Amino acid sequence: MITYDTPFTTSAHIHSLNGAMDEITVLGEEKQGNQTVYTVNYKGTLCTAIFNIFTCSYFADDKYGVITQ
């Protein structure tokens, strides 16, 4: 995983909020095949997210994409 030197905060569609927007912190990224998967922090939970280039927005999966350490 590529970890960013300076994590950044942005808005994202949140899975547990049925797609409603909330703030996340993007911590890093990892290439999985043709897809880039981002590691994000959403209210203290580490989870995965994707970036949709057509809508220019992140989609964070805090239900099924939770990262356990």
C-alpha positions as CSV (number, residue, x, y, z in Angstrom):
1,M,0.0,0.0,0.0
2,I,1.2,3.5,-0.8
3,T,0.7,5.7,2.3
4,Y,0.4,9.4,1.7
5,D,2.8,11.7,3.5
6,T,0.0,14.1,4.1
7,P,-3.5,12.5,4.5
8,F,-6.3,14.7,3.2
9,T,-9.9,15.2,4.1
10,T,-12.7,15.2,1.5
11,S,-16.4,14.3,1.2
12,A,-17.5,10.8,0.2
13,H,-20.7,8.8,-0.3
14,I,-20.9,6.5,2.8
15,H,-22.3,3.0,2.5
16,S,-23.8,2.9,6.0
17,L,-25.6,6.2,5.3
18,N,-27.2,4.8,2.1
19,G,-25.0,7.0,0.0
20,A,-25.3,10.2,1.9
21,M,-22.2,12.4,2.0
22,D,-19.9,12.8,5.0
23,E,-16.3,13.6,5.6
24,I,-13.5,11.0,5.3
25,T,-9.7,11.2,5.6
26,V,-7.8,9.5,2.7
27,L,-4.7,7.7,4.1
28,G,-3.3,5.8,1.2
29,E,-4.0,3.8,-1.9
30,E,-3.4,0.3,-3.3
31,K,-3.7,-1.0,-6.9
32,Q,-5.8,-4.2,-7.1
33,G,-5.8,-5.3,-10.7
34,N,-7.2,-2.3,-12.8
35,Q,-8.8,-0.7,-9.7
36,T,-7.2,1.6,-7.2
37,V,-8.6,1.0,-3.7
38,Y,-8.1,3.7,-1.1
39,T,-7.7,3.3,2.6
40,V,-9.7,5.9,4.4
41,N,-10.7,6.8,8.0
42,Y,-14.4,7.4,8.6
43,K,-15.2,8.4,12.1
44,G,-12.4,6.3,13.6
45,T,-13.0,3.2,11.3
46,L,-10.5,2.2,8.8
47,C,-12.2,1.1,5.6
48,T,-11.8,0.9,1.9
49,A,-13.1,3.4,-0.7
50,I,-13.1,3.8,-4.5
51,F,-13.0,7.0,-6.5
52,N,-15.5,7.3,-9.4
53,I,-14.0,9.4,-12.2
54,F,-17.3,10.0,-13.8
55,T,-18.9,11.6,-10.7
56,C,-15.6,12.8,-9.2
57,S,-16.4,11.5,-5.8
58,Y,-15.3,8.8,-3.4
59,F,-17.5,5.9,-2.2
60,A,-16.5,4.6,1.2
61,D,-17.6,1.1,2.3
62,D,-17.8,1.1,6.1
63,K,-20.0,-2.0,6.1
64,Y,-18.1,-4.6,4.1
65,G,-14.8,-2.9,3.5
66,V,-13.8,-2.5,7.1
67,I,-10.0,-3.1,7.6
68,T,-9.1,-5.0,10.7
69,Q,-5.6,-4.7,12.0
